[in-house]
Amino acid sequence: MPRAQIDVLIADIGGTNCRFQVWQLDTHFRPSRMVVEQFYPTKDYPRFQDALAELLKLDILSGDCRPKAAAFAVAGPVKNKRCVMTNLGWIIDAAEVEKEFGIPSTVLNDFEAVGYGVPVLTENDLLVLHDVPAEDKGPKVVLGPGTGLGEAMLFWDESTGGYKVHPSEGSHATFSPRGWKQRALQAHVEQERGHCSVERVACGDGLVRIYNFLRSDEPSQYPTDRMDRSKQVTPADVTISALDRSDPVAVEALDMFLSIVGAEAGHMALRSLASGGVYICGGIFPKVIERVKAGGVLEAFLWRASRFHDKVLKDIPLYVVTEEKIGLLGTREQAIRIAQDVVLEKTIAT
């Protein structure tokens, strides 16, 4: 007897919008088609449950088509499947969702969701920077320079037959500079902010911070119009000027930024012995892919001056993730796991 249709609900909850998707699963619990996608402005709903209730009013989600499991990715800290989004006044609590709507659920941090998306990426979703074999079930790490610098580690869990994601706050550790210019950058940031973490020089604002540092460093090297510190720039300004090579300061800033991220990828590889691969995601790298391919990222990652190049790093694959929706992929995987548990429990009960 064929099992009843299984649909899973996922959500990506940010400060401005709540994005819902419902996916139908095939008999092997793989997504076969997206049933519905809806965006709800968070300002229009006092509670998360109010937005969810609005979604579930849709006729296409009624009766047997009502989702059987759900996973919600949130831009904030999660504890015990619960997140308090103070900027919204929302509380996303898996237990409350199940109590109110009868849908078994989980809540995960948005970068944890990125981690769960890594194992389901295909070759088409990746740019290979270091082409060596990945070890089956070997540890993986993922880092994502964007608004901040997210980091997570993935370790194989035999009990579930899949990877378990372990979020990290490693990006807030102290930056480890290489060479005199990066040491000068570190001193510059320490003077400005008191502490130079990795994130402060390896995210979007970090790129601007590097650019501003270079504008103050040896100004005689650069055109005078680039030395005006009152001129505010954005990460997009720096990347555009670097890619079209209209600004030599921007070119150097972007290359230094990419080198710093590559070095941090190598550090993460060493910390977790990531024989399953290191994955760089986020919105910045795909936009500057030609500079990424130029080799600075890989050179910093391999760190041939280190004795651990031959011992460890030369055998670890390095990838850039080009799939922008990796977080949604990971959130869906978590919803699928819950759906499998629900079906298994019903099968045992009968």
C-alpha positions, 0 to 999 in steps of 0.5 A, spaced: 500 500 500 503 506 497 504 511 503 500 518 503 503 524 500 508 527 504 509 535 504 514 538 508 514 546 510 521 550 510 522 557 512 527 562 512 526 568 517 530 574 516 529 581 519 525 583 513 521 577 510 519 570 512 520 566 506 516 559 506 516 553 501 512 547 501 515 541 498 512 534 496 517 528 497 517 522 493 517 515 495 524 515 497 523 522 501 527 526 496 524 533 494 520 532 487 516 539 486 515 545 490 508 546 492 508 553 494 512 559 495 510 565 499 513 571 502 510 575 508 513 581 510 515 580 518 512 587 520 505 585 518 505 579 523 505 580 531 507 573 531 511 568 527 505 563 528 500 569 525 504 568 519 504 561 519 497 561 520 496 565 514 500 560 509 496 554 512 490 558 510 491 556 502 487 551 499 493 547 496 495 546 503 489 543 506 487 536 508 492 531 506 496 536 503 498 539 510 505 539 511 507 533 515 514 536 518 517 543 518 524 546 519 525 554 520 532 557 519 532 564 523 538 569 523 539 569 530 542 564 536 538 558 537 537 554 543 533 548 544 529 549 538 527 556 540 530 563 537 528 569 540 528 575 535 529 581 539 528 586 533 522 583 531 519 581 537 518 574 534 519 567 538 520 561 533 519 555 538 518 548 535 514 546 541 509 551 540 509 550 533 507 543 534 502 544 539 498 550 535 499 547 528 500 539 530 506 539 525 513 536 528 518 542 527 525 544 528 528 551 529 536 552 526 540 558 526 541 560 518 548 558 518 547 551 521 542 550 515 548 552 510 552 546 513 546 541 512 546 544 505 553 542 504 552 534 503 546 535 498 550 539 493 552 537 486 558 538 482 554 543 478 553 547 485 561 548 486 567 551 483 573 546 485 579 550 487 583 544 490 582 538 486 584 532 491 579 526 493 574 527 498 574 522 504 567 518 504 564 520 511 570 525 512 569 531 516 567 537 512 567 545 514 564 551 511 565 558 512 561 564 509 564 571 508 558 575 507 554 580 512 559 577 517 563 570 517 559 564 519 563 558 520 561 551 522 563 543 522 560 537 519 561 530 522 558 524 520 553 521 525 552 513 524 546 513 528 542 518 523 546 516 517 548 523 515 552 529 517 551 533 524 552 540 523 556 543 529 556 551 529 562 555 531 563 562 533 571 561 531 570 567 526 570 571 533 577 569 535 583 573 534 585 574 527 592 571 525 596 575 520 601 573 515 606 578 513 608 585 515 602 588 511 597 584 514 600 585 521 599 593 520 592 591 518 591 588 524 594 594 528 590 599 524 583 595 526 585 594 533 586 601 534 580 603 531 576 597 534 580 595 540 580 587 538 581 585 531 577 578 530 577 574 523 570 576 522 572 584 522 577 583 516 573 577 512 566 579 511 563 585 507 565 590 512 572 587 513 573 588 505 571 596 506 576 596 512 581 593 508 580 598 503 580 604 508 587 601 511 590 601 504 588 608 503 591 610 509 598 606 508 603 609 503 598 614 500 604 616 495 603 609 491 596 611 489 592 616 486 590 622 490 583 622 489 583 615 492 586 618 499 580 622 501 578 618 507 571 622 508 569 618 501 564 613 504 565 606 500 561 600 500 563 592 499 560 593 492 564 599 490 570 596 492 569 589 488 566 593 482 572 597 482 577 591 483 574 587 478 574 593 472 581 595 475 579 602 475 582 603 482 588 600 484 587 600 492 581 596 491 584 591 487 589 590 492 584 590 498 580 585 494 586 580 493 588 581 501 581 580 503 581 573 499 587 571 501 585 572 509 579 568 507 583 562 504 588 562 510 582 562 515 579 556 510 586 553 511 585 554 519 579 551 519 581 545 515 587 544 520 582 544 526 577 539 524 582 535 519 577 536 514 578 530 509 571 531 507 572 538 504 572 545 505 566 549 502 566 557 502 559 560 501 556 566 502 554 572 497 561 575 496 565 569 492 561 568 487 561 575 485 568 575 484 569 569 481 575 571 476 579 573 482 578 567 486 580 563 480 587 567 480 590 563 485 590 567 491 585 563 495 588 557 494 595 559 495 593 562 502 589 555 504 595 551 502 600 555 506 606 551 503 611 555 508 607 551 513 610 544 515 602 542 515 602 543 508 605 536 506 602 533 512 595 535 512 593 541 507 595 538 500 590 532 501 584 536 503 579 539 497 577 546 497 571 548 494 567 555 492 559 554 493 556 557 487 549 555 489 546 561 493 540 557 496 544 553 500 541 555 506 534 553 504 537 546 501 539 545 508 533 547 512 529 542 507 534 536 509 532 537 516 525 537 515 525 531 511 529 528 517 523 529 521 518 527 516 522 520 515 521 519 523 514 521 523 513 516 518 517 511 521 513 512 528 507 511 524 509 504 521 511 502 528 505 504 531 501 500 526 
